[in-house]
Amino acid sequence: MRALHLTGRCVGCGECERVCPVGIPLSIVNAKMAELVDEWFHFRSGLSSEERAPFTVWSPDDPETEIL
């Protein structure tokens, strides 16, 4: 769930991995998610303070009806 929450938001600081109580290498998971977000949405977190990250914007005319 955390990986989905960070998708398009992670800037790669490594803090989540440092504080993970069970030692999960979260930077690997976050890097893969960032790669997919870049590939699918052409978005890289931290490059623009103006551009909204994927999965943070929704509108009633969104073609994806499954989330309604």
Secondary structure, 3 states (H helix, E strand, C coil): CHHHHHCCCCCCCCHHHHHCCCCCCHHHHHHHHHHHHHHHHCCCCCCCCCCCCCCCCCCCCCCCHHHC
